[in-house]
């Protein structure tokens, strides 16, 4: 009886040791696999993509997580669709460092109502425009005066306030109006340019340039100032190689030969190392850019998660990266700098 008890205790001890060893070995491995990339862009709004859990619509929005910051770039075209896609990707909009609204067009700002319903306090950078949709202010002396008129014919009875503030559909928003290119946080630059490409009226547009060890990551909304001018202004501001351009290049109105000229200029003249076109780039231009950049062309459809650290992974399958497979919904490319 005593011998059986000793055997039982010894067997139990052996199983306990094996369990502890197994747990000690496997836990770090599982933790490493689940680690969140330190530099990642998630596409939250676009009209093409592979993620069936998300709703496609014309517009653009992306979440950027890099250098310890979480930045929302644009909010898409429709608040309900934006809300659906944010929830489908499990994105927490209550935890943002700031928001960039690239420009005043509805397909980039349509989700602001939902954003502000969950986070009213987040700082929002938007282009400064006279009587702009994001609000504006002028000195009370901006209009010409006529001192000879009686007070009841004069603005504000002839005593205007020092500053006149103009309204916005989002009065609760904490807007900061950008009037020039500026570094808003170490390594995060807002590139402001006026654009007339593909629009009926000139529009002020902000692009986001992020300083990374590999070079500048440039996020663009619609490239109304033209993508070449945005790249040029970015290189003047940051003075580093353009590592990645991601977003709408607005080549929809371009003829194929013009799109090819721009693609070649980005690749050869401006030495853009990687390209991830979205939104208003246009289907013909997608093909032209893919042919021009080859294995440096990155798929960035709706739901894609693009991590740009030592290697780049574009994943659209329920947040999980797979083996490299041309027919699968995953592309993994080495982002280390090398010769063309």
Secondary structure, DSSP 8 states (H G I E B T S, - for coil): -HHHHHHHHHHHHHHHHHHHHHHHHHHHHHHHHT---SSEEEEEE-S-BS-TTS---S--EEEEEETTEEEEE---S-HHHHHHHHHHTT--TTS-SEEEE--S-HHHHTTHHHHHHH-SSSEEEEE--TT-TT-EEEETT-S---TTS-GGGSGGGG---SEEEE--S-TTSEEEEE-S-EEEETTEEEEEEEE-TT-SS-EEEEEEEEEETTEEEEEES--TT-HHHHHHHHHHHH-S-EEEEEEE---TTS-HHHHHHHHHIIIIIS---EEEEEGGG-HHHHHHHHHHHGGGB----BT-EEEESSEEEEE-BTTB-----TTSSEEEEE-S----
